Amino acid sequence: MLTPLTELKQGQRAVIKQIVDADRLNALIEMGCVEGEEVFIENIAPYGDPIAIQFASQKLALRKVDAQCILVTTYDKM
Protein backbone atom coordinates (compact mmCIF):
# COMPACT_ATOMS: atom_id res chain seq x y z
CA MET A 1 0.00 0.00 0.00
CA LEU A 2 1.31 3.44 -0.92
CA THR A 3 1.38 6.13 1.74
CA PRO A 4 1.85 9.90 1.34
CA LEU A 5 5.13 11.12 2.78
CA THR A 6 3.15 13.34 5.15
CA GLU A 7 1.79 10.25 6.97
CA LEU A 8 5.23 9.13 8.15
CA LYS A 9 6.56 9.88 11.61
CA GLN A 10 9.91 11.35 12.49
CA GLY A 11 12.63 8.70 12.28
CA GLN A 12 10.84 6.49 9.75
CA ARG A 13 12.45 5.28 6.53
CA ALA A 14 10.65 4.64 3.28
CA VAL A 15 11.17 4.25 -0.46
CA ILE A 16 9.67 6.68 -2.98
CA LYS A 17 7.30 4.77 -5.26
CA GLN A 18 5.40 7.49 -7.10
CA ILE A 19 4.98 11.25 -7.45
CA VAL A 20 1.34 11.95 -8.21
CA ASP A 21 1.22 15.66 -9.05
CA ALA A 22 2.38 16.38 -12.60
CA ASP A 23 2.80 20.09 -11.80
CA ARG A 24 5.32 19.33 -9.04
CA LEU A 25 6.95 16.31 -10.69
CA ASN A 26 9.81 18.14 -12.45
CA ALA A 27 10.67 20.29 -9.44
CA LEU A 28 10.78 17.27 -7.11
CA ILE A 29 12.90 15.27 -9.55
CA GLU A 30 15.34 18.18 -9.89
CA MET A 31 15.68 18.17 -6.09
CA GLY A 32 16.50 14.46 -6.20
CA CYS A 33 13.16 12.97 -5.19
CA VAL A 34 12.99 10.11 -7.67
CA GLU A 35 11.25 6.76 -7.63
CA GLY A 36 13.28 4.10 -5.85
CA GLU A 37 15.12 6.59 -3.63
CA GLU A 38 15.21 5.79 0.08
CA VAL A 39 14.16 8.68 2.33
CA PHE A 40 14.50 9.26 6.06
CA ILE A 41 12.15 11.59 7.93
CA GLU A 42 14.59 13.69 9.89
CA ASN A 43 12.28 16.27 11.41
CA ILE A 44 8.68 17.45 11.23
CA ALA A 45 7.91 21.04 12.14
CA PRO A 46 4.93 21.98 14.32
CA TYR A 47 1.64 21.50 12.46
CA GLY A 48 3.49 19.23 10.00
CA ASP A 49 4.90 21.93 7.75
CA PRO A 50 7.69 21.75 6.56
CA ILE A 51 9.06 18.21 6.70
CA ALA A 52 12.83 17.71 6.68
CA ILE A 53 13.93 14.59 4.83
CA GLN A 54 17.32 13.06 4.20
CA PHE A 55 18.21 11.05 1.10
CA ALA A 56 21.21 10.38 -1.12
CA SER A 57 23.51 12.16 1.37
CA GLN A 58 21.54 15.41 1.21
CA LYS A 59 18.87 17.09 3.28
CA LEU A 60 15.75 18.80 2.01
CA ALA A 61 12.87 20.65 3.64
CA LEU A 62 9.59 20.07 1.82
CA ARG A 63 6.36 21.98 2.18
CA LYS A 64 3.49 19.79 3.27
CA VAL A 65 1.69 20.35 -0.05
CA ASP A 66 4.74 18.97 -1.91
CA ALA A 67 5.29 16.08 0.50
CA GLN A 68 1.67 14.94 0.02
CA CYS A 69 2.43 14.30 -3.66
CA ILE A 70 5.17 11.80 -2.84
CA LEU A 71 3.86 8.29 -2.30
CA VAL A 72 6.12 5.86 -0.46
CA THR A 73 6.26 2.36 0.91
CA THR A 74 7.56 2.04 4.45
CA TYR A 75 9.83 -0.84 5.37
CA ASP A 76 7.26 -2.35 7.70
CA LYS A 77 4.83 -2.63 4.74
CA MET A 78 7.25 -4.01 2.15
PyMOL Python script that loads the backbone (N, CA, C, O; Angstrom):
from pymol import cmd

cmd.read_pdbstr("""\
ATOM      1  N   MET A   1       0.843  -1.186   0.000  1.00  0.00           N
ATOM      2  CA  MET A   1       0.000   0.000   0.000  1.00  0.00           C
ATOM      3  C   MET A   1       0.886   1.247   0.000  1.00  0.00           C
ATOM      4  O   MET A   1       1.861   1.327   0.748  1.00  0.00           O
ATOM      5  N   LEU A   2       0.542   2.200  -0.833  1.00  0.00           N
ATOM      6  CA  LEU A   2       1.307   3.440  -0.924  1.00  0.00           C
ATOM      7  C   LEU A   2       0.772   4.446   0.085  1.00  0.00           C
ATOM      8  O   LEU A   2      -0.435   4.560   0.298  1.00  0.00           O
ATOM      9  N   THR A   3       1.698   5.169   0.697  1.00  0.00           N
ATOM     10  CA  THR A   3       1.377   6.128   1.742  1.00  0.00           C
ATOM     11  C   THR A   3       1.975   7.477   1.381  1.00  0.00           C
ATOM     12  O   THR A   3       3.119   7.530   0.932  1.00  0.00           O
ATOM     13  N   PRO A   4       1.234   8.579   1.564  1.00  0.00           N
ATOM     14  CA  PRO A   4       1.846   9.903   1.344  1.00  0.00           C
ATOM     15  C   PRO A   4       2.978  10.135   2.346  1.00  0.00           C
ATOM     16  O   PRO A   4       2.906   9.685   3.490  1.00  0.00           O
ATOM     17  N   LEU A   5       3.991  10.819   1.922  1.00  0.00           N
ATOM     18  CA  LEU A   5       5.133  11.117   2.783  1.00  0.00           C
ATOM     19  C   LEU A   5       4.703  11.833   4.060  1.00  0.00           C
ATOM     20  O   LEU A   5       5.348  11.685   5.099  1.00  0.00           O
ATOM     21  N   THR A   6       3.635  12.596   3.993  1.00  0.00           N
ATOM     22  CA  THR A   6       3.146  13.342   5.154  1.00  0.00           C
ATOM     23  C   THR A   6       2.609  12.445   6.263  1.00  0.00           C
ATOM     24  O   THR A   6       2.441  12.903   7.393  1.00  0.00           O
ATOM     25  N   GLU A   7       2.336  11.180   5.964  1.00  0.00           N
ATOM     26  CA  GLU A   7       1.793  10.249   6.965  1.00  0.00           C
ATOM     27  C   GLU A   7       2.890   9.592   7.810  1.00  0.00           C
ATOM     28  O   GLU A   7       2.594   8.951   8.819  1.00  0.00           O
ATOM     29  N   LEU A   8       4.139   9.748   7.408  1.00  0.00           N
ATOM     30  CA  LEU A   8       5.227   9.129   8.152  1.00  0.00           C
ATOM     31  C   LEU A   8       5.557   9.930   9.400  1.00  0.00           C
ATOM     32  O   LEU A   8       5.291  11.129   9.485  1.00  0.00           O
ATOM     33  N   LYS A   9       6.138   9.241  10.353  1.00  0.00           N
ATOM     34  CA  LYS A   9       6.557   9.876  11.607  1.00  0.00           C
ATOM     35  C   LYS A   9       8.064  10.132  11.557  1.00  0.00           C
ATOM     36  O   LYS A   9       8.797   9.521  10.780  1.00  0.00           O
ATOM     37  N   GLN A  10       8.486  11.041  12.399  1.00  0.00           N
ATOM     38  CA  GLN A  10       9.912  11.351  12.493  1.00  0.00           C
ATOM     39  C   GLN A  10      10.692  10.074  12.801  1.00  0.00           C
ATOM     40  O   GLN A  10      10.314   9.295  13.676  1.00  0.00           O
ATOM     41  N   GLY A  11      11.779   9.875  12.073  1.00  0.00           N
ATOM     42  CA  GLY A  11      12.627   8.703  12.279  1.00  0.00           C
ATOM     43  C   GLY A  11      12.310   7.528  11.375  1.00  0.00           C
ATOM     44  O   GLY A  11      13.071   6.561  11.338  1.00  0.00           O
ATOM     45  N   GLN A  12      11.198   7.586  10.640  1.00  0.00           N
ATOM     46  CA  GLN A  12      10.843   6.486   9.748  1.00  0.00           C
ATOM     47  C   GLN A  12      11.617   6.561   8.435  1.00  0.00           C
ATOM     48  O   GLN A  12      12.012   7.635   7.981  1.00  0.00           O
ATOM     49  N   ARG A  13      11.816   5.400   7.846  1.00  0.00           N
ATOM     50  CA  ARG A  13      12.452   5.280   6.534  1.00  0.00           C
ATOM     51  C   ARG A  13      11.431   4.708   5.560  1.00  0.00           C
ATOM     52  O   ARG A  13      10.560   3.921   5.934  1.00  0.00           O
ATOM     53  N   ALA A  14      11.559   5.119   4.312  1.00  0.00           N
ATOM     54  CA  ALA A  14      10.649   4.642   3.276  1.00  0.00           C
ATOM     55  C   ALA A  14      11.331   4.745   1.923  1.00  0.00           C
ATOM     56  O   ALA A  14      12.417   5.312   1.800  1.00  0.00           O
ATOM     57  N   VAL A  15      10.678   4.190   0.914  1.00  0.00           N
ATOM     58  CA  VAL A  15      11.172   4.248  -0.458  1.00  0.00           C
ATOM     59  C   VAL A  15      10.127   4.966  -1.305  1.00  0.00           C
ATOM     60  O   VAL A  15       8.940   4.643  -1.250  1.00  0.00           O
ATOM     61  N   ILE A  16      10.581   5.942  -2.090  1.00  0.00           N
ATOM     62  CA  ILE A  16       9.668   6.677  -2.979  1.00  0.00           C
ATOM     63  C   ILE A  16       9.204   5.730  -4.082  1.00  0.00           C
ATOM     64  O   ILE A  16      10.014   5.108  -4.770  1.00  0.00           O
ATOM     65  N   LYS A  17       7.886   5.635  -4.235  1.00  0.00           N
ATOM     66  CA  LYS A  17       7.303   4.768  -5.256  1.00  0.00           C
ATOM     67  C   LYS A  17       6.653   5.549  -6.390  1.00  0.00           C
ATOM     68  O   LYS A  17       6.629   5.090  -7.532  1.00  0.00           O
ATOM     69  N   GLN A  18       6.122   6.738  -6.072  1.00  0.00           N
ATOM     70  CA  GLN A  18       5.396   7.488  -7.101  1.00  0.00           C
ATOM     71  C   GLN A  18       5.270   8.940  -6.680  1.00  0.00           C
ATOM     72  O   GLN A  18       5.160   9.244  -5.492  1.00  0.00           O
ATOM     73  N   ILE A  19       5.288   9.835  -7.660  1.00  0.00           N
ATOM     74  CA  ILE A  19       4.980  11.251  -7.446  1.00  0.00           C
ATOM     75  C   ILE A  19       3.722  11.525  -8.251  1.00  0.00           C
ATOM     76  O   ILE A  19       3.716  11.366  -9.472  1.00  0.00           O
ATOM     77  N   VAL A  20       2.653  11.937  -7.572  1.00  0.00           N
ATOM     78  CA  VAL A  20       1.336  11.952  -8.207  1.00  0.00           C
ATOM     79  C   VAL A  20       0.903  13.288  -8.787  1.00  0.00           C
ATOM     80  O   VAL A  20      -0.114  13.339  -9.478  1.00  0.00           O
ATOM     81  N   ASP A  21       1.614  14.350  -8.543  1.00  0.00           N
ATOM     82  CA  ASP A  21       1.219  15.662  -9.052  1.00  0.00           C
ATOM     83  C   ASP A  21       2.136  16.058 -10.206  1.00  0.00           C
ATOM     84  O   ASP A  21       3.316  16.348 -10.004  1.00  0.00           O
ATOM     85  N   ALA A  22       1.583  16.067 -11.411  1.00  0.00           N
ATOM     86  CA  ALA A  22       2.382  16.383 -12.599  1.00  0.00           C
ATOM     87  C   ALA A  22       2.986  17.781 -12.535  1.00  0.00           C
ATOM     88  O   ALA A  22       4.075  18.003 -13.064  1.00  0.00           O
ATOM     89  N   ASP A  23       2.297  18.727 -11.896  1.00  0.00           N
ATOM     90  CA  ASP A  23       2.803  20.093 -11.796  1.00  0.00           C
ATOM     91  C   ASP A  23       4.052  20.171 -10.935  1.00  0.00           C
ATOM     92  O   ASP A  23       4.908  21.024 -11.169  1.00  0.00           O
ATOM     93  N   ARG A  24       4.173  19.297  -9.945  1.00  0.00           N
ATOM     94  CA  ARG A  24       5.325  19.328  -9.039  1.00  0.00           C
ATOM     95  C   ARG A  24       6.387  18.302  -9.420  1.00  0.00           C
ATOM     96  O   ARG A  24       7.487  18.318  -8.867  1.00  0.00           O
ATOM     97  N   LEU A  25       6.077  17.424 -10.343  1.00  0.00           N
ATOM     98  CA  LEU A  25       6.954  16.314 -10.687  1.00  0.00           C
ATOM     99  C   LEU A  25       8.354  16.774 -11.063  1.00  0.00           C
ATOM    100  O   LEU A  25       9.328  16.283 -10.492  1.00  0.00           O
ATOM    101  N   ASN A  26       8.483  17.693 -11.999  1.00  0.00           N
ATOM    102  CA  ASN A  26       9.814  18.136 -12.448  1.00  0.00           C
ATOM    103  C   ASN A  26      10.610  18.785 -11.329  1.00  0.00           C
ATOM    104  O   ASN A  26      11.805  18.527 -11.189  1.00  0.00           O
ATOM    105  N   ALA A  27       9.963  19.621 -10.533  1.00  0.00           N
ATOM    106  CA  ALA A  27      10.674  20.286  -9.439  1.00  0.00           C
ATOM    107  C   ALA A  27      11.184  19.270  -8.417  1.00  0.00           C
ATOM    108  O   ALA A  27      12.313  19.382  -7.941  1.00  0.00           O
ATOM    109  N   LEU A  28      10.363  18.287  -8.084  1.00  0.00           N
ATOM    110  CA  LEU A  28      10.783  17.274  -7.113  1.00  0.00           C
ATOM    111  C   LEU A  28      11.901  16.403  -7.670  1.00  0.00           C
ATOM    112  O   LEU A  28      12.823  16.041  -6.939  1.00  0.00           O
ATOM    113  N   ILE A  29      11.833  16.069  -8.938  1.00  0.00           N
ATOM    114  CA  ILE A  29      12.896  15.274  -9.554  1.00  0.00           C
ATOM    115  C   ILE A  29      14.202  16.058  -9.569  1.00  0.00           C
ATOM    116  O   ILE A  29      15.264  15.498  -9.296  1.00  0.00           O
ATOM    117  N   GLU A  30      14.135  17.347  -9.885  1.00  0.00           N
ATOM    118  CA  GLU A  30      15.343  18.178  -9.889  1.00  0.00           C
ATOM    119  C   GLU A  30      15.971  18.264  -8.509  1.00  0.00           C
ATOM    120  O   GLU A  30      17.186  18.428  -8.393  1.00  0.00           O
ATOM    121  N   MET A  31      15.162  18.156  -7.457  1.00  0.00           N
ATOM    122  CA  MET A  31      15.681  18.173  -6.088  1.00  0.00           C
ATOM    123  C   MET A  31      16.209  16.805  -5.667  1.00  0.00           C
ATOM    124  O   MET A  31      16.808  16.674  -4.600  1.00  0.00           O
ATOM    125  N   GLY A  32      15.991  15.788  -6.498  1.00  0.00           N
ATOM    126  CA  GLY A  32      16.504  14.456  -6.201  1.00  0.00           C
ATOM    127  C   GLY A  32      15.472  13.472  -5.703  1.00  0.00           C
ATOM    128  O   GLY A  32      15.818  12.336  -5.381  1.00  0.00           O
ATOM    129  N   CYS A  33      14.223  13.870  -5.631  1.00  0.00           N
ATOM    130  CA  CYS A  33      13.158  12.965  -5.195  1.00  0.00           C
ATOM    131  C   CYS A  33      12.713  12.127  -6.393  1.00  0.00           C
ATOM    132  O   CYS A  33      11.846  12.539  -7.164  1.00  0.00           O
ATOM    133  N   VAL A  34      13.305  10.970  -6.535  1.00  0.00           N
ATOM    134  CA  VAL A  34      12.990  10.107  -7.668  1.00  0.00           C
ATOM    135  C   VAL A  34      12.507   8.749  -7.160  1.00  0.00           C
ATOM    136  O   VAL A  34      12.820   8.335  -6.043  1.00  0.00           O
ATOM    137  N   GLU A  35      11.748   8.079  -7.996  1.00  0.00           N
ATOM    138  CA  GLU A  35      11.247   6.755  -7.631  1.00  0.00           C
ATOM    139  C   GLU A  35      12.407   5.819  -7.329  1.00  0.00           C
ATOM    140  O   GLU A  35      13.412   5.801  -8.039  1.00  0.00           O
ATOM    141  N   GLY A  36      12.250   5.044  -6.264  1.00  0.00           N
ATOM    142  CA  GLY A  36      13.283   4.103  -5.854  1.00  0.00           C
ATOM    143  C   GLY A  36      14.249   4.661  -4.824  1.00  0.00           C
ATOM    144  O   GLY A  36      15.028   3.906  -4.243  1.00  0.00           O
ATOM    145  N   GLU A  37      14.215   5.946  -4.589  1.00  0.00           N
ATOM    146  CA  GLU A  37      15.125   6.591  -3.630  1.00  0.00           C
ATOM    147  C   GLU A  37      14.632   6.345  -2.203  1.00  0.00           C
ATOM    148  O   GLU A  37      13.446   6.501  -1.911  1.00  0.00           O
ATOM    149  N   GLU A  38      15.549   5.962  -1.326  1.00  0.00           N
ATOM    150  CA  GLU A  38      15.213   5.788   0.081  1.00  0.00           C
ATOM    151  C   GLU A  38      15.231   7.153   0.766  1.00  0.00           C
ATOM    152  O   GLU A  38      16.145   7.948   0.551  1.00  0.00           O
ATOM    153  N   VAL A  39      14.221   7.419   1.589  1.00  0.00           N
ATOM    154  CA  VAL A  39      14.158   8.682   2.326  1.00  0.00           C
ATOM    155  C   VAL A  39      14.039   8.394   3.813  1.00  0.00           C
ATOM    156  O   VAL A  39      13.504   7.365   4.225  1.00  0.00           O
ATOM    157  N   PHE A  40      14.550   9.325   4.606  1.00  0.00           N
ATOM    158  CA  PHE A  40      14.501   9.258   6.060  1.00  0.00           C
ATOM    159  C   PHE A  40      13.847  10.539   6.551  1.00  0.00           C
ATOM    160  O   PHE A  40      14.276  11.633   6.185  1.00  0.00           O
ATOM    161  N   ILE A  41      12.819  10.416   7.373  1.00  0.00           N
ATOM    162  CA  ILE A  41      12.146  11.587   7.927  1.00  0.00           C
ATOM    163  C   ILE A  41      12.971  12.088   9.101  1.00  0.00           C
ATOM    164  O   ILE A  41      12.956  11.503  10.183  1.00  0.00           O
ATOM    165  N   GLU A  42      13.681  13.166   8.874  1.00  0.00           N
ATOM    166  CA  GLU A  42      14.593  13.690   9.886  1.00  0.00           C
ATOM    167  C   GLU A  42      13.879  14.543  10.929  1.00  0.00           C
ATOM    168  O   GLU A  42      14.160  14.444  12.123  1.00  0.00           O
ATOM    169  N   ASN A  43      12.958  15.376  10.470  1.00  0.00           N
ATOM    170  CA  ASN A  43      12.282  16.269  11.408  1.00  0.00           C
ATOM    171  C   ASN A  43      10.950  16.716  10.803  1.00  0.00           C
ATOM    172  O   ASN A  43      10.825  16.862   9.587  1.00  0.00           O
ATOM    173  N   ILE A  44       9.976  16.926  11.656  1.00  0.00           N
ATOM    174  CA  ILE A  44       8.680  17.454  11.230  1.00  0.00           C
ATOM    175  C   ILE A  44       8.386  18.674  12.082  1.00  0.00           C
ATOM    176  O   ILE A  44       8.354  18.594  13.310  1.00  0.00           O
ATOM    177  N   ALA A  45       8.172  19.797  11.426  1.00  0.00           N
ATOM    178  CA  ALA A  45       7.906  21.044  12.140  1.00  0.00           C
ATOM    179  C   ALA A  45       6.518  21.001  12.779  1.00  0.00           C
ATOM    180  O   ALA A  45       5.690  20.166  12.417  1.00  0.00           O
ATOM    181  N   PRO A  46       6.266  21.906  13.733  1.00  0.00           N
ATOM    182  CA  PRO A  46       4.925  21.976  14.319  1.00  0.00           C
ATOM    183  C   PRO A  46       3.867  22.132  13.220  1.00  0.00           C
ATOM    184  O   PRO A  46       4.087  22.818  12.222  1.00  0.00           O
ATOM    185  N   TYR A  47       2.754  21.505  13.417  1.00  0.00           N
ATOM    186  CA  TYR A  47       1.638  21.502  12.462  1.00  0.00           C
ATOM    187  C   TYR A  47       1.995  20.777  11.163  1.00  0.00           C
ATOM    188  O   TYR A  47       1.251  20.865  10.186  1.00  0.00           O
ATOM    189  N   GLY A  48       3.126  20.060  11.139  1.00  0.00           N
ATOM    190  CA  GLY A  48       3.486  19.228   9.998  1.00  0.00           C
ATOM    191  C   GLY A  48       4.050  19.936   8.779  1.00  0.00           C
ATOM    192  O   GLY A  48       4.129  19.340   7.704  1.00  0.00           O
ATOM    193  N   ASP A  49       4.440  21.187   8.921  1.00  0.00           N
ATOM    194  CA  ASP A  49       4.903  21.932   7.751  1.00  0.00           C
ATOM    195  C   ASP A  49       6.043  22.861   8.135  1.00  0.00           C
ATOM    196  O   ASP A  49       5.838  23.741   8.971  1.00  0.00           O
ATOM    197  N   PRO A  50       7.233  22.710   7.567  1.00  0.00           N
ATOM    198  CA  PRO A  50       7.687  21.751   6.561  1.00  0.00           C
ATOM    199  C   PRO A  50       8.152  20.438   7.191  1.00  0.00           C
ATOM    200  O   PRO A  50       8.173  20.275   8.411  1.00  0.00           O
ATOM    201  N   ILE A  51       8.523  19.512   6.309  1.00  0.00           N
ATOM    202  CA  ILE A  51       9.056  18.209   6.696  1.00  0.00           C
ATOM    203  C   ILE A  51      10.491  18.138   6.186  1.00  0.00           C
ATOM    204  O   ILE A  51      10.744  18.355   5.001  1.00  0.00           O
ATOM    205  N   ALA A  52      11.423  17.837   7.075  1.00  0.00           N
ATOM    206  CA  ALA A  52      12.830  17.709   6.685  1.00  0.00           C
ATOM    207  C   ALA A  52      13.121  16.241   6.412  1.00  0.00           C
ATOM    208  O   ALA A  52      12.923  15.386   7.276  1.00  0.00           O
ATOM    209  N   ILE A  53      13.595  15.956   5.195  1.00  0.00           N
ATOM    210  CA  ILE A  53      13.932  14.585   4.827  1.00  0.00           C
ATOM    211  C   ILE A  53      15.409  14.510   4.462  1.00  0.00           C
ATOM    212  O   ILE A  53      16.035  15.502   4.089  1.00  0.00           O
ATOM    213  N   GLN A  54      15.936  13.308   4.583  1.00  0.00           N
ATOM    214  CA  GLN A  54      17.324  13.063   4.199  1.00  0.00           C
ATOM    215  C   GLN A  54      17.325  11.925   3.190  1.00  0.00           C
ATOM    216  O   GLN A  54      16.652  10.913   3.389  1.00  0.00           O
ATOM    217  N   PHE A  55      18.075  12.086   2.114  1.00  0.00           N
ATOM    218  CA  PHE A  55      18.205  11.054   1.097  1.00  0.00           C
ATOM    219  C   PHE A  55      19.444  11.335   0.272  1.00  0.00           C
ATOM    220  O   PHE A  55      19.847  12.486   0.103  1.00  0.00           O
ATOM    221  N   ALA A  56      20.036  10.282  -0.233  1.00  0.00           N
ATOM    222  CA  ALA A  56      21.207  10.385  -1.116  1.00  0.00           C
ATOM    223  C   ALA A  56      22.233  11.389  -0.588  1.00  0.00           C
ATOM    224  O   ALA A  56      22.733  12.226  -1.339  1.00  0.00           O
ATOM    225  N   SER A  57      22.535  11.301   0.680  1.00  0.00           N
ATOM    226  CA  SER A  57      23.513  12.161   1.368  1.00  0.00           C
ATOM    227  C   SER A  57      23.199  13.653   1.276  1.00  0.00           C
ATOM    228  O   SER A  57      24.112  14.478   1.318  1.00  0.00           O
ATOM    229  N   GLN A  58      21.937  14.003   1.153  1.00  0.00           N
ATOM    230  CA  GLN A  58      21.542  15.408   1.205  1.00  0.00           C
ATOM    231  C   GLN A  58      20.288  15.559   2.047  1.00  0.00           C
ATOM    232  O   GLN A  58      19.565  14.595   2.297  1.00  0.00           O
ATOM    233  N   LYS A  59      20.045  16.786   2.477  1.00  0.00           N
ATOM    234  CA  LYS A  59      18.873  17.091   3.276  1.00  0.00           C
ATOM    235  C   LYS A  59      18.009  18.085   2.523  1.00  0.00           C
ATOM    236  O   LYS A  59      18.507  18.936   1.786  1.00  0.00           O
ATOM    237  N   LEU A  60      16.693  17.960   2.725  1.00  0.00           N
ATOM    238  CA  LEU A  60      15.749  18.797   2.006  1.00  0.00           C
ATOM    239  C   LEU A  60      14.546  19.057   2.896  1.00  0.00           C
ATOM    240  O   LEU A  60      14.033  18.142   3.539  1.00  0.00           O
ATOM    241  N   ALA A  61      14.099  20.302   2.932  1.00  0.00           N
ATOM    242  CA  ALA A  61      12.865  20.652   3.643  1.00  0.00           C
ATOM    243  C   ALA A  61      11.762  20.810   2.603  1.00  0.00           C
ATOM    244  O   ALA A  61      11.877  21.617   1.681  1.00  0.00           O
ATOM    245  N   LEU A  62      10.707  20.041   2.758  1.00  0.00           N
ATOM    246  CA  LEU A  62       9.589  20.070   1.818  1.00  0.00           C
ATOM    247  C   LEU A  62       8.362  20.681   2.466  1.00  0.00           C
ATOM    248  O   LEU A  62       8.067  20.421   3.632  1.00  0.00           O
ATOM    249  N   ARG A  63       7.652  21.494   1.703  1.00  0.00           N
ATOM    250  CA  ARG A  63       6.364  21.978   2.178  1.00  0.00           C
ATOM    251  C   ARG A  63       5.410  20.794   2.234  1.00  0.00           C
ATOM    252  O   ARG A  63       5.560  19.824   1.490  1.00  0.00           O
ATOM    253  N   LYS A  64       4.447  20.881   3.109  1.00  0.00           N
ATOM    254  CA  LYS A  64       3.489  19.790   3.266  1.00  0.00           C
ATOM    255  C   LYS A  64       2.758  19.500   1.961  1.00  0.00           C
ATOM    256  O   LYS A  64       2.512  18.338   1.637  1.00  0.00           O
ATOM    257  N   VAL A  65       2.410  20.540   1.208  1.00  0.00           N
ATOM    258  CA  VAL A  65       1.691  20.353  -0.054  1.00  0.00           C
ATOM    259  C   VAL A  65       2.539  19.562  -1.057  1.00  0.00           C
ATOM    260  O   VAL A  65       1.994  18.799  -1.854  1.00  0.00           O
ATOM    261  N   ASP A  66       3.845  19.733  -1.028  1.00  0.00           N
ATOM    262  CA  ASP A  66       4.736  18.970  -1.910  1.00  0.00           C
ATOM    263  C   ASP A  66       4.917  17.541  -1.402  1.00  0.00           C
ATOM    264  O   ASP A  66       4.914  16.589  -2.184  1.00  0.00           O
ATOM    265  N   ALA A  67       5.075  17.402  -0.093  1.00  0.00           N
ATOM    266  CA  ALA A  67       5.286  16.079   0.497  1.00  0.00           C
ATOM    267  C   ALA A  67       4.071  15.170   0.306  1.00  0.00           C
ATOM    268  O   ALA A  67       4.221  13.951   0.223  1.00  0.00           O
ATOM    269  N   GLN A  68       2.879  15.745   0.235  1.00  0.00           N
ATOM    270  CA  GLN A  68       1.669  14.943   0.023  1.00  0.00           C
ATOM    271  C   GLN A  68       1.647  14.291  -1.352  1.00  0.00           C
ATOM    272  O   GLN A  68       0.947  13.297  -1.550  1.00  0.00           O
ATOM    273  N   CYS A  69       2.387  14.823  -2.288  1.00  0.00           N
ATOM    274  CA  CYS A  69       2.426  14.297  -3.657  1.00  0.00           C
ATOM    275  C   CYS A  69       3.375  13.119  -3.798  1.00  0.00           C
ATOM    276  O   CYS A  69       3.372  12.437  -4.823  1.00  0.00           O
ATOM    277  N   ILE A  70       4.185  12.876  -2.779  1.00  0.00           N
ATOM    278  CA  ILE A  70       5.174  11.798  -2.836  1.00  0.00           C
ATOM    279  C   ILE A  70       4.605  10.588  -2.116  1.00  0.00           C
ATOM    280  O   ILE A  70       4.378  10.619  -0.906  1.00  0.00           O
ATOM    281  N   LEU A  71       4.377   9.520  -2.875  1.00  0.00           N
ATOM    282  CA  LEU A  71       3.856   8.286  -2.296  1.00  0.00           C
ATOM    283  C   LEU A  71       5.010   7.332  -2.054  1.00  0.00           C
ATOM    284  O   LEU A  71       5.883   7.162  -2.905  1.00  0.00           O
ATOM    285  N   VAL A  72       5.003   6.713  -0.882  1.00  0.00           N
ATOM    286  CA  VAL A  72       6.117   5.862  -0.460  1.00  0.00           C
ATOM    287  C   VAL A  72       5.595   4.529   0.070  1.00  0.00           C
ATOM    288  O   VAL A  72       4.408   4.364   0.349  1.00  0.00           O
ATOM    289  N   THR A  73       6.513   3.602   0.197  1.00  0.00           N
ATOM    290  CA  THR A  73       6.263   2.356   0.907  1.00  0.00           C
ATOM    291  C   THR A  73       7.236   2.317   2.072  1.00  0.00           C
ATOM    292  O   THR A  73       8.446   2.449   1.891  1.00  0.00           O
ATOM    293  N   THR A  74       6.693   2.135   3.272  1.00  0.00           N
ATOM    294  CA  THR A  74       7.557   2.038   4.448  1.00  0.00           C
ATOM    295  C   THR A  74       8.101   0.621   4.551  1.00  0.00           C
ATOM    296  O   THR A  74       7.531  -0.313   3.987  1.00  0.00           O
ATOM    297  N   TYR A  75       9.197   0.466   5.269  1.00  0.00           N
ATOM    298  CA  TYR A  75       9.834  -0.835   5.374  1.00  0.00           C
ATOM    299  C   TYR A  75       8.968  -1.850   6.102  1.00  0.00           C
ATOM    300  O   TYR A  75       9.077  -3.047   5.836  1.00  0.00           O
ATOM    301  N   ASP A  76       8.118  -1.408   7.004  1.00  0.00           N
ATOM    302  CA  ASP A  76       7.256  -2.352   7.705  1.00  0.00           C
ATOM    303  C   ASP A  76       6.126  -2.857   6.823  1.00  0.00           C
ATOM    304  O   ASP A  76       5.454  -3.823   7.181  1.00  0.00           O
ATOM    305  N   LYS A  77       5.899  -2.212   5.655  1.00  0.00           N
ATOM    306  CA  LYS A  77       4.833  -2.629   4.744  1.00  0.00           C
ATOM    307  C   LYS A  77       5.358  -3.245   3.462  1.00  0.00           C
ATOM    308  O   LYS A  77       4.582  -3.527   2.549  1.00  0.00           O
ATOM    309  N   MET A  78       6.655  -3.456   3.379  1.00  0.00           N
ATOM    310  CA  MET A  78       7.247  -4.014   2.145  1.00  0.00           C
ATOM    311  C   MET A  78       7.132  -5.521   2.150  1.00  0.00           C
ATOM    312  O   MET A  78       7.568  -6.176   1.204  1.00  0.00           O
TER     313      MET A  78
END
""", "prot")
cmd.dss("prot")
cmd.show_as("cartoon", "prot")
cmd.util.cbc("prot")
cmd.orient("prot")
